[in-house]
Amino acid sequence: MITTRFAPSPTWYVHIWSLRTVLYNYLFAKKNKGKFMLRIEDTDRTRYVEWSIDNMISVLNTFWLTPDEGPNNPWDKGPYMQSERLDIYQKYINILLEKDLAYYCFCSSERLDELRKEQEELKLPTKYDQACRYLTKEEVEEKLKAGHPYTIRLKVPKNENVVFEDMVKWKIEINTKDVDDQVLIKSDSFPTYHFAVVVDDHLMWVTHVIRWDEWVPSTPKHILLYRAFWWDVPVYSHLPLLLWIDKKKLSKRTGDVACEVYLEKWYLIEAILNYIALLGWNPKTTEEIFSMEELIEKFDLEQIHKAGAVFDVEKLNWFNSKYIVSSNIETLYTKLCDYLAKYDKDFYENIFSKFDEVYNKKILKELQTRLNYFAEFKDLTKFFYTENIACREDLFINPKMKIEDISVVKKALNLTIEILKNNSDFSSIDEMKNKFIEEIQKNEMKNWQVLWPARVALTGEEFSPWALEMIYILWNKKASLRIEKILNLLK
């Protein structure tokens, strides 16, 4: 059975690039009727952040990428936390030592720092100089008995070509002269990533490793370990990096990269997944909007680009707006309530929920074609949830619409009040539009001479829904009261 995995280190929030890696692992496993696994690689205790594990599990569940097995739903391949598998790593490091495929290194961190500094000054590759590789058995035993701190390194074969097929990058060949004698067990007895990842992937039956492009140089190290144990090597796929619009690498130093940021801005889950799925993968179709089921059906690792993919927030906005526009208003309203309750509790409890559901839905329906993401909702709707409308007189004046002085504004607002008071609440915007046009023509005015001042009086804003949309949502009585209040201020 095909098995993929996401194996993060619990050091921070889940990044957008990690989410794409998770998504590709998930899509590939589901496409091939296989399993997707979560494993926590927490052996680097200097960078360990305890809350990060809960965050990872929460993010995967939130984005509908729940692993088939992992810490929260264990099967028979656990434990799924590397810190709980130390006895397993000890067993396998002993095998390498017995086969003379690994060796003890007693070099101090100070010596290694000095070695690295010298190599950098000479512009040489920074590698271990193998000073301990040729210690005799007696010398090693003597140092161990004396209690010297040590690490254990892989004895990399001399001048061999490591060749592997990559589903994204095709054939890759690296000579072992460019491969360091990597540390397998650190001085704190914890395994390094390179050792633990190979042991775990083998014991957990991982068949396909889908990970970042930056891991290509490490792959020969891993393949050498597979060879040392006579284990089958998994199929590798190295994904292109994600870049900002300015082609700089995505990082938390250069912009918002945590998935939580995009959740707190109230992007829809399906829009984020759809967008990041296409960052580096070309489904060879002109379509861009795909459901999760369609992504699973169409996904193909061999269609992934080799070059970096650009993460463009404006493009994400476009995807999100498309999902908002196409959503059923009932479904969209439920999602809006969920987001508000979670990410803007004060607004939700003290303002939004105080208003009638029908009223709130009418507002959402009006904004459905204008919203890029839900975080814009509060700012775009403030004039719907307050009666304290303040208008600058200069906003009313608009020469292009034949409004050159306040007298025209007053006439327009008085006509609007008259129309609203002489009609019960309109059943549709079309009905309202027809009545307004009829009355405006009778008064020998232009449509925008009336509708522009009415809109400004109702919202106090330069940009907002138009007057008829505002009236339809507020209803005639409430709209009349607002306009009267502004008209009195102008008098």
N, C-alpha and C positions, 0 to 999 in steps of 0.2 A: 504493500500500500504506500502511495506517495505521502510523505510527511514533510511539512515545512514548519519553521519555527520563528518566533520573534524572541530574541534573547537580549534584552536591554540591561544596562547597568543602572541601578537605582540612584541616580545622582542629581536629578532635576525633574522638571515637568517633561511630558512627552512632546517632542518637537514635531512640526509639520512634516519634516523629511522622514522622521521615524514613522509617522502615521502612513506616509506613502509606502514605506517598506512593509509595514504591517499589512496594508491593503493588498499589495502585490502578492505577499505570501498567502494571504487569505484567499484571494481570487484564484491563484494557481492551484491551491489545495482543493477548493470546492469544484473548480472546473474539472479536475481529475478524480473526483470522488474520494479524495484523500482526507488527511487530518492536518489541522493547524494547531500548533502548540505554543504555549507561553512558558519561557524559562527565565528565571531571574539570575543574572550573573553578578553576584554581590561579593566577589572575592577581593575587590579593591576597597578595603575598609577605610582608607584615608578619605575617600570621596563618597562614602555611603551616606544616603539621606533616607531616614526611615520612612517618612511619609510618602516618598516617591513610589514605593511599591503599590500602596493603595491607590495612588493617582494613576498609575499605569493600568491597573485592572479596571478602574472606573472609566478611564478614557476609552479603552477598548470596548467596554460594554456600551458606553454612550454612543459610540460610532458603529454599533451593531457588528463588531468584529470579535465577538466573544470566542476565545480559544476552545477547541474541542477538549483539550486537557491542559492542565497547569495547576498552579497553587490553589486555585479556588474550585477546581473540579478535577482532582487527581485520578489517574488511572494506575497502571502497574509499572510506570517508568520513573516514578518519583524517587526521592524528593526532587522538587522543581526549583529549589533554592540552592545555589552552588555552595553556600556556606554550610549546608546540611549534608554535603556529599564528600567531605574531606577524607573520610576513610576509603572512599572509592578511588580518589586521586592518588592516595598513598599506595594503594595496591598496584596501580598501573605505573607509577614512577619507579617502584621497586623492580618491576619487570624490565624497564628500560635500563636501569642500573646493572641488573644482572646480565643483560645482553651487551653491556658496554656500549650502549647507544646514548647514554647520558652520563654526565660527570658532575662531581661536586666542585663548586667554585667558592674559594675563600677570600676573594678580593673585596676589600672594604669599599664602601660608597665613596670615600674620599679618593681612593686610587682610581676608581672608575670615572669620577668627575674630572680628575686631572688628565686622564687618558683622553676623554672626550674633548677637553679644552685644547690639548695638543693637536688632536686630529683636525679640529675646526680651524686652528691657526694655520695648519699646513694645507687646509682645503682638501682634506681626505675624508672619505666616508666614515661616519662615526660608528665603529663596530668594536666589539670586544676583541682583545688581542690574543685570546685563547691561552693566557698565562697559566691557567690551572688545568687545561685540557690534558697535559702530558705529565701530571703528577703521578708518581708511582702509587701502587696500592698501599704500600707501607706509609708513604707520606700522607696519604688521605686519612688512613686509620689513625695516625698520630695526631693529626689536626682535629679529627672528630673527638678523640679521647680527651684532648686538651680543651674542648668546648668552644672551638673557634666558630663564630657565626658563618653560615654558608647559604648559598643558593644552589639549585641544581639546574644545569644547562643541557640543552640538546646537543649531541655531537653531530653536527651537520657534515654530511659526506663532502669530500673534496671534489671540486670541478665536475659536478654532474648537472645535466640539464633537467629541470623539472618542467614538464609539459602538461598542460591541461586544457580541456575544451570548456569554454565559457559560453553559455547560451546567449549572452548579450554581446560579448567582445570576441567571440569565436576562439581561435587558438592563441594561447599565451605560453611563452617559453621564457624561463628565467634560470640563469646558471647559479649554482650554489655558492660560487665565489662572492655573489652579491647578497647572500643570506647569512645573517648573524647567528652565532651560537646562542640562540634565545634562552632566556631564563624560563624554566618550566615550573619550578617551586621557589617561591620567594623566601626571604629570611624569616618571615613570620609563619612559615609552614603552609601558607595559603598558595594555591596554584595561580599561575598567571592566566590571563585570558586565553592565550594561545594553547596552553595545555588543556585547560578545562573544557574549552569549546570542542576540541576534537574528541575527547573522552565522552563528553555528554552527547554530542551529535551521534556518535556511534552507538552508545548504549540506549539512546532514545529513538533509534531507527530513523534518524533524519535522512531523507533521500535527496532533498534539494535545498541548497543554501542560497537564499536570495538576500543580498545585503548591499551596502553602499560600495561605490566604486573605490573608495579610499582603502578598502581591505584587500585590493588586488596584490600589493606587495607582501602581504602577510600570508597569502594563500600557499606559496611554496613551503613555508614553515609548517603549515597544517598538513599538506600532502606528505611531507617527509615523516611526520608523526604517524599518519595512516600507514605509510609503507613500513615503518618500524614495527607496527603491531600486526601487519599483514591484514589490515582491514580494507573493506571496499571504500573508495573515495566517493563522497556525494557529488551530485551535479551542481556546479557553481553558476551563479548569475550575479554579475556586479552591476548595480544600477547607476545611471548617470547622476551627478550631483544636481542639487537644486540651487538656482541662482536668483538673485534679485533682478529687477528690471535693468539695473546698471551693470549686470553681469558679475557682480561680486557674490562670493559664496554666501549662502544663507547661514546666518549665525545669530545668536542672541545678542551679539555686540552691534549688529547692523540693522536690526529691526525686530518686529514681533514674530516670534517663531513658535511659541508655546501654543498647543492646541486650545488651552483654556482661554487665550486671548480672543480667539475666533468664536468660541462658544459664548463668551461674555459680551461680545458684540452682536450676538444673536444671529449668526449665520445658521442656515438650516443644515442639518447633518447630511442630508442627501446631496445638497449642492456642493459641500466641501469634498465629499467622497468622489462625486462625479468629476470635479475639477482636478483634484490631485491625481486621479486615475489617469488623466490624459497628459500629465506632466512627465513626458518621456516615453509614453506608449501611444502608438498610432494604430487605432483599430481599422484603418484603411476604409474609412467611410466618411461621407460629408456630414454625417450626424454628429452632434456633440452632447446631446442630452440622453443619458442612459440610466435606467433603474439598476439596482444592485443585481437583479437577476440577469439583466442584459450584459452587465459588466462581466459577470461570471461566465456567461455563455461565450462572449467574444474574446476574453482575455487570452493573450498569447505572449509568452516571454520573448519569443524570437522577433516580435514586432517592436521591442523596446529600442529606443535610439541609443547611440553610443555617446552622443554629445550631451552636455548639461542642459537641463530644462529650466526655463524662466518662470519663477513664481510671481505673477502679476496680480496684485490685489484688485486692480480695476477689472481684470478678467474674472476673478472670483466674484466680484460684485455683480457682473453680468450674469454669471451662472445662477447666483442666488436670486436675483430679480426674476429670472426666467422661472425658477421653481415657485416663487411667490405668486407670480401672475397666473401660473397654470394650476395653482392649488384651489381646491374646493374651499369656499369661504368658511364652512363649518370646521373643516380640518385645520385651516390656517388660524382660525380664531382660537382653537384649542391649543395649538402650538404657541401662539402669542401669549396666552394666559400662563402656560407652563414656563416660558422664558421669563416673563415679567415676575412671576412668583419666585423664581430662583435667583435672578440676577438684578432685579430692581424691586425688591420687596416693599420698600417705602412707597414708591409710586403705585404699585399694584394694590396695596392694602388701603392706603389713605386717599387715593384719587380714583384710579381706574375702576376698582370694584364697587365704588360708591354709585356708579352710573349704571343705567339699565343695559342689559346685554344687547338688546336690539339697537340701542344707540351706539354702543361700542362697535358692533358689527358693521353698522352703516359707515362709521369712520374708517374702519379697516378696509371695507370694500372700496371706498373712495381713494384710499392710499395704495391699494394693491398694485397699481401700475407705476407707482412712484418710489416705492421702497426698494432700496438695495439690500438692506438687512434690518432686522427688528430694532437694533439700537437707535435707528433714526426715528422710530415711532413717536417717542416722547416729544422730541423737539418739533416734529412736523404736526403735532396735534395739540400743542399747548393752548391754542385759542378755542379748542373744543371743550376743554376741562376747566375753564376759568371764565368769570364774568368781568374780570378786571382788565378790559381791553383799553390800551392807551394808544392813541393815533397821533402821529406827527402830521401837521397840516400839509407839509410839503409832499407827503406820499399821495395825497389826493390829486395834486396838480399833475396833469399829463397832457401836454400840448398835442401829442400824436393822436390822442383820443378826443381832441377838441375840448379839453378841460383846462382852461387857462386861469380861472380865478375861483374863489370859494363860493361865489354866488351860484355857479353852475353845479358845484358839489351839493349845496343845500337843496337846490331844486331837484337834483337826482335822488337825494336821500328822502325828501318828502314824498316824491312819487313812489319810491320803493315801499315806504311805510303804508301809503294809501293802497297800493296793490295788495300787500300782505293782509291789511285789515279788512279788505273787501272780499277776501277769498279764504275759504277754510284751507286746512293743510292740503297741499297738492299730493295727488296719488303717484305722480312720477315727475321726473325732471323735464320730460318732453311737454307735459301739460303746463308746467310752470313756465317753461321757455315760451310757449305759444302765447300765454297770457301776458307775459312781460313785453314781448315784441309788439303785441297789439296795443298795449297801453302806452308804450314808448312812442310808437308812431302817432298815436292820437295827440300826444303832447309835443309833437314835432321835435323830438330829440333823437340822437343816434344811440344805438344799443350800448356801446361802450361808455358813452357819457353817463349812463345810469349804472351799468354793471360794475365798472371800475370803482367808483366811489362806494358802492354797496359792499364790494369785496373788502376794501380797505377798512371800512367801518366795522365789518364783522370780524376781521382778524387782526387788524393793526399791523399787518405785515406787508412787505413789498412782494413776497412770493408766498403763495398759499393756494389751496383749491379755489376755483372761481366762485362767484357770488351765488349762482343757482345751486351749485353743489353744496355750498355752505348752508343755504336756506333749507334745502331738502333734508340735511342732516339735523339742523337745529330745530326745525319746524317753524312755522310762521310767527307764532307768538314770541318765542324766545328771540328770533331774529329781529322782530320789530322792536323789542325792548332794547336790544343792543344798539340798533341804529338810532333810536330816539335819544339814548344816552349820549352818543357821539354828536348828534345834531345839536343837542343842548349845549355841549361844550363848544361847538363851533359858533353858536349864537352869542 
